[in-house]
Each structure stands twice: as C-alpha cells, then as structure tokens.
Amino acid sequence: MTDPGHEPHVYPSGVQENHGGKVPVVLKLTYVGFVLFGILYFVLQRSGGSSSLVEMYNRLTGAK
C-alpha cells in the first residue's frame, strides 16, 4: 500500500524511487523456478540420486 502524500525520492545519480510498481512476470517465474529447483535438489539428495545427476552433468559438459 502506498502513501498518496509520499513524494518519490530522486537520488543524485538521477534515479527516482518508484513505489507500488508491478513485479514483472519474469521475476515471478524466476522465483518459482528457484523454489522448484531447490525442492528437486533436496529430493535428489535425500534419495541418493545426486551422483547420477553429477554424472549426467559431466557427460553433457565433457568433464572427466
């Protein structure tokens, strides 16, 4: 909730504060993606499948 009497602050570099703006969809999807990746990584670690994930990464990148 924004204060209607609040004047946006302008910094010396010319950047102006913007309160109450909408969050871009890309940032929302990134947040969801990181959460899903964290859950997947946790499940793989608990199941002991992390070594296969490392092996697959090594095959894809050509690392030995």
A tleap script that builds the chain and sets N, CA, C and O, in Angstrom:
source leaprc.protein.ff14SB
mol = sequence {
  NMET THR ASP PRO GLY HIE GLU PRO HIE VAL
  TYR PRO SER GLY VAL GLN GLU ASN HIE GLY
  GLY LYS VAL PRO VAL VAL LEU LYS LEU THR
  TYR VAL GLY PHE VAL LEU PHE GLY ILE LEU
  TYR PHE VAL LEU GLN ARG SER GLY GLY SER
  SER SER LEU VAL GLU MET TYR ASN ARG LEU
  THR GLY ALA CLYS
}
set mol.1.N position { 0.845 -1.171 0.000 }
set mol.1.CA position { 0.000 0.000 0.000 }
set mol.1.C position { 0.890 1.234 0.000 }
set mol.1.O position { 1.804 1.343 0.817 }
set mol.2.N position { 0.636 2.128 -0.879 }
set mol.2.CA position { 1.465 3.315 -0.992 }
set mol.2.C position { 0.801 4.498 -0.302 }
set mol.2.O position { -0.424 4.570 -0.205 }
set mol.3.N position { 1.608 5.400 0.164 }
set mol.3.CA position { 1.129 6.618 0.798 }
set mol.3.C position { 0.889 7.656 -0.295 }
set mol.3.O position { 1.828 8.027 -1.000 }
set mol.4.N position { -0.350 8.136 -0.455 }
set mol.4.CA position { -0.613 9.085 -1.546 }
set mol.4.C position { 0.121 10.407 -1.374 }
set mol.4.O position { 0.329 11.118 -2.357 }
set mol.5.N position { 0.526 10.762 -0.139 }
set mol.5.CA position { 1.235 12.013 0.075 }
set mol.5.C position { 2.735 11.862 -0.013 }
set mol.5.O position { 3.469 12.827 0.202 }
set mol.6.N position { 3.203 10.666 -0.326 }
set mol.6.CA position { 4.645 10.408 -0.380 }
set mol.6.C position { 5.210 10.875 -1.709 }
set mol.6.O position { 4.769 10.454 -2.779 }
set mol.7.N position { 6.191 11.750 -1.615 }
set mol.7.CA position { 6.882 12.203 -2.818 }
set mol.7.C position { 8.053 11.264 -3.095 }
set mol.7.O position { 8.833 10.978 -2.186 }
set mol.8.N position { 8.194 10.783 -4.318 }
set mol.8.CA position { 9.320 9.893 -4.622 }
set mol.8.C position { 10.646 10.617 -4.461 }
set mol.8.O position { 10.779 11.788 -4.816 }
set mol.9.N position { 11.619 9.906 -3.923 }
set mol.9.CA position { 12.944 10.469 -3.701 }
set mol.9.C position { 13.772 10.328 -4.975 }
set mol.9.O position { 13.775 9.273 -5.609 }
set mol.10.N position { 14.469 11.393 -5.342 }
set mol.10.CA position { 15.360 11.357 -6.500 }
set mol.10.C position { 16.786 11.348 -5.976 }
set mol.10.O position { 17.194 12.267 -5.267 }
set mol.11.N position { 17.543 10.320 -6.319 }
set mol.11.CA position { 18.923 10.189 -5.883 }
set mol.11.C position { 19.833 11.060 -6.745 }
set mol.11.O position { 19.453 11.447 -7.850 }
set mol.12.N position { 21.041 11.373 -6.244 }
set mol.12.CA position { 21.950 12.249 -7.002 }
set mol.12.C position { 22.270 11.740 -8.405 }
set mol.12.O position { 22.579 12.536 -9.293 }
set mol.13.N position { 22.200 10.422 -8.617 }
set mol.13.CA position { 22.507 9.881 -9.942 }
set mol.13.C position { 21.354 10.079 -10.924 }
set mol.13.O position { 21.485 9.783 -12.112 }
set mol.14.N position { 20.217 10.582 -10.419 }
set mol.14.CA position { 19.066 10.796 -11.288 }
set mol.14.C position { 18.046 9.679 -11.223 }
set mol.14.O position { 16.998 9.761 -11.863 }
set mol.15.N position { 18.342 8.615 -10.443 }
set mol.15.CA position { 17.408 7.504 -10.304 }
set mol.15.C position { 16.289 7.927 -9.361 }
set mol.15.O position { 16.539 8.503 -8.302 }
set mol.16.N position { 15.064 7.639 -9.753 }
set mol.16.CA position { 13.911 8.023 -8.947 }
set mol.16.C position { 13.262 6.778 -8.355 }
set mol.16.O position { 13.105 5.764 -9.035 }
set mol.17.N position { 12.885 6.867 -7.077 }
set mol.17.CA position { 12.183 5.748 -6.432 }
set mol.17.C position { 10.828 5.559 -7.093 }
set mol.17.O position { 10.176 6.521 -7.500 }
set mol.18.N position { 10.423 4.315 -7.189 }
set mol.18.CA position { 9.111 4.012 -7.743 }
set mol.18.C position { 8.436 3.018 -6.812 }
set mol.18.O position { 8.712 1.821 -6.879 }
set mol.19.N position { 7.566 3.496 -5.955 }
set mol.19.CA position { 6.880 2.631 -5.004 }
set mol.19.C position { 5.575 2.122 -5.596 }
set mol.19.O position { 4.865 2.848 -6.292 }
set mol.20.N position { 5.276 0.871 -5.310 }
set mol.20.CA position { 3.995 0.317 -5.718 }
set mol.20.C position { 3.950 -0.169 -7.152 }
set mol.20.O position { 2.863 -0.387 -7.686 }
set mol.21.N position { 5.089 -0.346 -7.791 }
set mol.21.CA position { 5.089 -0.836 -9.166 }
set mol.21.C position { 4.795 -2.331 -9.224 }
set mol.21.O position { 4.950 -3.037 -8.227 }
set mol.22.N position { 4.379 -2.802 -10.365 }
set mol.22.CA position { 4.094 -4.222 -10.536 }
set mol.22.C position { 5.385 -4.998 -10.719 }
set mol.22.O position { 6.355 -4.493 -11.285 }
set mol.23.N position { 5.385 -6.231 -10.234 }
set mol.23.CA position { 6.540 -7.113 -10.389 }
set mol.23.C position { 6.425 -7.787 -11.750 }
set mol.23.O position { 5.383 -8.367 -12.056 }
set mol.24.N position { 7.480 -7.725 -12.585 }
set mol.24.CA position { 7.409 -8.361 -13.904 }
set mol.24.C position { 7.205 -9.870 -13.794 }
set mol.24.O position { 7.645 -10.500 -12.832 }
set mol.25.N position { 6.539 -10.432 -14.782 }
set mol.25.CA position { 6.234 -11.860 -14.797 }
set mol.25.C position { 7.519 -12.688 -14.787 }
set mol.25.O position { 7.558 -13.763 -14.189 }
set mol.26.N position { 8.562 -12.198 -15.439 }
set mol.26.CA position { 9.827 -12.930 -15.497 }
set mol.26.C position { 10.384 -13.139 -14.088 }
set mol.26.O position { 10.882 -14.219 -13.771 }
set mol.27.N position { 10.303 -12.116 -13.250 }
set mol.27.CA position { 10.802 -12.252 -11.888 }
set mol.27.C position { 9.953 -13.217 -11.069 }
set mol.27.O position { 10.482 -13.963 -10.246 }
set mol.28.N position { 8.653 -13.209 -11.287 }
set mol.28.CA position { 7.776 -14.155 -10.591 }
set mol.28.C position { 8.116 -15.583 -10.998 }
set mol.28.O position { 8.186 -16.470 -10.147 }
set mol.29.N position { 8.326 -15.812 -12.284 }
set mol.29.CA position { 8.660 -17.157 -12.763 }
set mol.29.C position { 10.027 -17.598 -12.262 }
set mol.29.O position { 10.232 -18.774 -11.965 }
set mol.30.N position { 10.955 -16.665 -12.169 }
set mol.30.CA position { 12.285 -16.983 -11.650 }
set mol.30.C position { 12.194 -17.424 -10.200 }
set mol.30.O position { 12.846 -18.387 -9.796 }
set mol.31.N position { 11.390 -16.725 -9.422 }
set mol.31.CA position { 11.201 -17.089 -8.020 }
set mol.31.C position { 10.628 -18.499 -7.904 }
set mol.31.O position { 11.110 -19.307 -7.109 }
set mol.32.N position { 9.612 -18.788 -8.686 }
set mol.32.CA position { 9.002 -20.120 -8.674 }
set mol.32.C position { 10.008 -21.167 -9.141 }
set mol.32.O position { 10.076 -22.258 -8.574 }
set mol.33.N position { 10.788 -20.844 -10.169 }
set mol.33.CA position { 11.778 -21.793 -10.687 }
set mol.33.C position { 12.840 -22.136 -9.664 }
set mol.33.O position { 13.213 -23.302 -9.532 }
set mol.34.N position { 13.338 -21.145 -8.934 }
set mol.34.CA position { 14.346 -21.410 -7.908 }
set mol.34.C position { 13.784 -22.276 -6.791 }
set mol.34.O position { 14.476 -23.159 -6.283 }
set mol.35.N position { 12.548 -22.035 -6.407 }
set mol.35.CA position { 11.922 -22.843 -5.359 }
set mol.35.C position { 11.766 -24.289 -5.831 }
set mol.35.O position { 12.076 -25.220 -5.088 }
set mol.36.N position { 11.290 -24.481 -7.055 }
set mol.36.CA position { 11.125 -25.839 -7.581 }
set mol.36.C position { 12.467 -26.546 -7.715 }
set mol.36.O position { 12.569 -27.735 -7.415 }
set mol.37.N position { 13.501 -25.831 -8.162 }
set mol.37.CA position { 14.826 -26.429 -8.272 }
set mol.37.C position { 15.347 -26.830 -6.898 }
set mol.37.O position { 15.946 -27.895 -6.750 }
set mol.38.N position { 15.124 -25.988 -5.894 }
set mol.38.CA position { 15.561 -26.320 -4.533 }
set mol.38.C position { 14.882 -27.564 -4.003 }
set mol.38.O position { 15.523 -28.410 -3.379 }
set mol.39.N position { 13.596 -27.677 -4.246 }
set mol.39.CA position { 12.857 -28.870 -3.798 }
set mol.39.C position { 13.358 -30.104 -4.535 }
set mol.39.O position { 13.581 -31.142 -3.913 }
set mol.40.N position { 13.538 -30.012 -5.843 }
set mol.40.CA position { 14.033 -31.142 -6.631 }
set mol.40.C position { 15.422 -31.558 -6.176 }
set mol.40.O position { 15.703 -32.749 -6.042 }
set mol.41.N position { 16.289 -30.585 -5.939 }
set mol.41.CA position { 17.650 -30.886 -5.483 }
set mol.41.C position { 17.617 -31.583 -4.121 }
set mol.41.O position { 18.349 -32.547 -3.896 }
set mol.42.N position { 16.772 -31.095 -3.222 }
set mol.42.CA position { 16.653 -31.706 -1.901 }
set mol.42.C position { 16.178 -33.149 -2.009 }
set mol.42.O position { 16.722 -34.034 -1.348 }
set mol.43.N position { 15.165 -33.391 -2.837 }
set mol.43.CA position { 14.641 -34.754 -3.003 }
set mol.43.C position { 15.708 -35.668 -3.599 }
set mol.43.O position { 15.851 -36.813 -3.170 }
set mol.44.N position { 16.455 -35.176 -4.577 }
set mol.44.CA position { 17.505 -35.995 -5.176 }
set mol.44.C position { 18.618 -36.285 -4.170 }
set mol.44.O position { 19.159 -37.391 -4.155 }
set mol.45.N position { 18.964 -35.322 -3.341 }
set mol.45.CA position { 19.989 -35.543 -2.328 }
set mol.45.C position { 19.531 -36.594 -1.320 }
set mol.45.O position { 20.313 -37.459 -0.927 }
set mol.46.N position { 18.271 -36.521 -0.902 }
set mol.46.CA position { 17.746 -37.455 0.101 }
set mol.46.C position { 17.637 -38.873 -0.470 }
set mol.46.O position { 17.793 -39.849 0.264 }
set mol.47.N position { 17.375 -38.986 -1.756 }
set mol.47.CA position { 17.222 -40.311 -2.359 }
set mol.47.C position { 18.561 -40.906 -2.780 }
set mol.47.O position { 18.612 -42.061 -3.205 }
set mol.48.N position { 19.629 -40.152 -2.672 }
set mol.48.CA position { 20.945 -40.650 -3.050 }
set mol.48.C position { 21.189 -40.596 -4.544 }
set mol.48.O position { 22.148 -41.199 -5.027 }
set mol.49.N position { 20.357 -39.899 -5.286 }
set mol.49.CA position { 20.497 -39.817 -6.737 }
set mol.49.C position { 21.381 -38.691 -7.202 }
set mol.49.O position { 21.447 -38.413 -8.399 }
set mol.50.N position { 22.062 -38.035 -6.287 }
set mol.50.CA position { 22.867 -36.885 -6.694 }
set mol.50.C position { 24.059 -37.299 -7.537 }
set mol.50.O position { 24.511 -36.529 -8.384 }
set mol.51.N position { 24.585 -38.521 -7.317 }
set mol.51.CA position { 25.737 -38.948 -8.099 }
set mol.51.C position { 25.361 -39.111 -9.573 }
set mol.51.O position { 26.162 -38.806 -10.457 }
set mol.52.N position { 24.144 -39.590 -9.835 }
set mol.52.CA position { 23.730 -39.726 -11.224 }
set mol.52.C position { 23.544 -38.347 -11.863 }
set mol.52.O position { 23.783 -38.175 -13.059 }
set mol.53.N position { 23.120 -37.373 -11.067 }
set mol.53.CA position { 22.975 -36.017 -11.583 }
set mol.53.C position { 24.338 -35.442 -11.947 }
set mol.53.O position { 24.477 -34.765 -12.966 }
set mol.54.N position { 25.340 -35.709 -11.119 }
set mol.54.CA position { 26.701 -35.252 -11.404 }
set mol.54.C position { 27.249 -35.957 -12.638 }
set mol.54.O position { 27.894 -35.331 -13.479 }
set mol.55.N position { 26.996 -37.246 -12.748 }
set mol.55.CA position { 27.460 -37.997 -13.915 }
set mol.55.C position { 26.813 -37.470 -15.187 }
set mol.55.O position { 27.480 -37.355 -16.215 }
set mol.56.N position { 25.516 -37.146 -15.133 }
set mol.56.CA position { 24.835 -36.621 -16.313 }
set mol.56.C position { 25.415 -35.252 -16.687 }
set mol.56.O position { 25.611 -34.965 -17.868 }
set mol.57.N position { 25.686 -34.418 -15.701 }
set mol.57.CA position { 26.289 -33.112 -15.962 }
set mol.57.C position { 27.672 -33.285 -16.599 }
set mol.57.O position { 28.017 -32.577 -17.545 }
set mol.58.N position { 28.448 -34.214 -16.085 }
set mol.58.CA position { 29.794 -34.457 -16.630 }
set mol.58.C position { 29.726 -34.930 -18.073 }
set mol.58.O position { 30.545 -34.526 -18.899 }
set mol.59.N position { 28.746 -35.791 -18.384 }
set mol.59.CA position { 28.586 -36.270 -19.751 }
set mol.59.C position { 28.209 -35.134 -20.683 }
set mol.59.O position { 28.719 -35.037 -21.799 }
set mol.60.N position { 27.309 -34.272 -20.215 }
set mol.60.CA position { 26.825 -33.155 -21.050 }
set mol.60.C position { 27.916 -32.129 -21.303 }
set mol.60.O position { 27.997 -31.570 -22.397 }
set mol.61.N position { 28.760 -31.872 -20.301 }
set mol.61.CA position { 29.784 -30.843 -20.448 }
set mol.61.C position { 31.120 -31.384 -20.921 }
set mol.61.O position { 32.007 -30.611 -21.285 }
set mol.62.N position { 31.278 -32.712 -20.921 }
set mol.62.CA position { 32.528 -33.300 -21.353 }
set mol.62.C position { 33.583 -33.304 -20.275 }
set mol.62.O position { 34.752 -33.573 -20.554 }
set mol.63.N position { 33.191 -33.007 -19.033 }
set mol.63.CA position { 34.144 -33.023 -17.916 }
set mol.63.C position { 34.466 -34.466 -17.540 }
set mol.63.O position { 33.660 -35.370 -17.761 }
set mol.64.N position { 35.650 -34.670 -16.971 }
set mol.64.CA position { 36.053 -36.006 -16.573 }
set mol.64.C position { 36.106 -36.136 -15.089 }
set mol.64.O position { 36.430 -37.206 -14.574 }
savepdb mol mol.pdb
quit
